[in-house]
Amino acid sequence: PFIYLPAGPMLRGNWKGQVLGSGSDAFKFWDERRAGRLDEQAWREMEAGIARSHGTCMTMGTAATMMGIAEAVGLALPGASSIPAADANHIRMSTDCGRRIVQMVWEDLTPARMLTRAHFENGIACAMAMGCSTNAIIHLIAMSRRAGHPVSLDDFDAFSRRVPVIANIRPSGDRYLMEDFFYAGGLRALLERIRPHLDTGAMTVNGKTLGENIAGSQVHQDDVIRPLSSPIYAEGALAVLRGNLAPDGVVIKPSACAPHLLRHTGRALVFDDYPSLKQAVDDPHLDVNGEDILVLRNAGPKGAGMPEWGMLPIPTRLLKQGVKDMLRLSDARMSGTSYGGCLLHCSPESAVGGPLALVRTGDRITVDVPARRIHLEVSDSELATRRAAWTPPPARYERGYGWLFGRHILQANEGCDFDFLETGFGRAVPEPDIF
């Protein structure tokens, strides 16, 4: 038996009367610092006020996203995901979880006996309505494949077409944080509003259906949890693009991206590693403009363990010119508190020979989010020539965990999990030479 007790979000941050959201506002003000519009004293004051209680990030980052998904999937008690960490209701919920897990042992109610594909589809619908973290894709795909009820990027994109973003929470929203979300009615109220998009018959850990758990839940502030007729973004939080540059998909969060970038063609500026990127973006003489597309490769699951490098920093010279967003493409992921025109999880990754490995500075890349298309404007014959000249990076590990990781890690579109943890795993793998 298993029951999930969410940690809960922090209380709102505050600086000089401004409400701050951890992560999202830290990124925003750090760019202001780099552009010379925020001095050291102000930066220190902002840092001191942005995280003023225990708990997770209070924006709709990865933590808030996955807490909500866990409840929508049925693995947390009703209302558990929305309670701020510092609220006394969190202690009461902890007690309820302790009581319920004992009952679940007697009932032998395990995730394997409870979960179906419908549970994971409910999680996707919830994620879209929340304006979720892009990391939700990786986590939910991995969970579903382990459970033997796999969902895919196509499922995320299909739900994004029909489930609007109704949680007006940063970074997709423009004003509110998770504390406001709790006061407005929390996740149960949001799920009640998207009831038409849910399988309400799905069983949950309290022994009741999702529909029973959310029945009668009310929204107390319509600007925080919008009606379906007045969303903050008409389609879901995420979109999956495909094309010759990303045959297995690349992910973008259009609800947190500058609208003019949703259809764009620009010149690629390519970096093979994060240190060289970081050095270049602070170069005042870097040959770059706001129409360019920054590209980082060798940052995917096998290439680098898929770190949170995907919100590539905007070059300092552009920040000083007032550029606040530009397209950035990588096989990395990014923090759920991140935002902007970031194209992530490019699959297959460059380290395994994905097309991203073939891009050169000066190439033109076309991005069309409404058409779900990404295209490298290079001929097939030229790409074939480049592929013939490409050599894979040398193996970094010959034994131990590094060897295990390199042999068994899946691509981002497959959940970035170990293949042997999936239901039905059975492919043969050569034994390592350990001597």
Disulfide bonds with the S-S distance in Angstrom:
none
